[in-house]
Structures are given as structure tokens and as C-alpha cells.
């Protein structure tokens, strides 16, 4: 019998947990995500009231810098409900002084894919995508 599954959660280690929490606490409501449950000092987000992947943040134990070009996580993509939300995220990142990699546009090489890409304060590549 075929099995159906999905990713339950993803854990990300960051060099500054306090700074990451401040950044993601402001970003996640725009993406439609909220704190899933209280954990300390770690923190997490998940979809509001529906099943879906949760994202956990942990304090990195080893020093070093993140690179999306090395082995490991290349980027995280957040599915959003509309192109308007893609633009809202883009505008928010600009207000934060963030580094935009790609302004909102169609990416036909990925199908019906409208997205913006940016780097979070720790250099992690993020994407907000609407597939309509």
C-alpha cells in the first residue's frame, strides 16, 4: 500500500537565538504562522490551527557561519495565499534593511511560481511563494 507523509518539523540552529526570535516573531504572522507551543530557550512556529510543518529554532552550539552553498540547508520556502502576501513580505524585508535576492516575480522555470527570495539576519535564504 502506498504511504503518504509530509515533513513534520524542521530544526534550525542559529548563532543568536534572541535576535532570531525578534526577527521571526515579526515575520511569521505575515506568512500566516504562529508560535506552535511554548519552549525555552528554543522557539517554534507552525500553521495556525491546521496540520502542517513546524519550524524550530535552536541556539547553535558550535561557532561558524552558515552558507547556503555548502552541504546542508539551501533555503526555506513558505507557501503564502496570494501574490499580495509575497509583496507584503518583500516590503517588510526591505523595511528591516534585509538583503533581497529576488524581488517578487514569476519564476516559470518552477511552474506556476510567483516568489520573492531574501536572506534572514543570519544569512539563511528564505522564500515566500504563491503557486497561483
Buried (B, 14 or more C-beta within 10 A) or exposed (E): EEEEEEEEEEEBBBBEBEEBBEBBEEBBEBBBBBBBEEEEEBBBBBBEEEEBBBBBBBEBEEEEEBEEEEEEEEEBEBBBEEBEBBBBBBEBBEEBEBBEBEEBEEBEEEEEBBBBBBBBBBEBBBBBBBEE
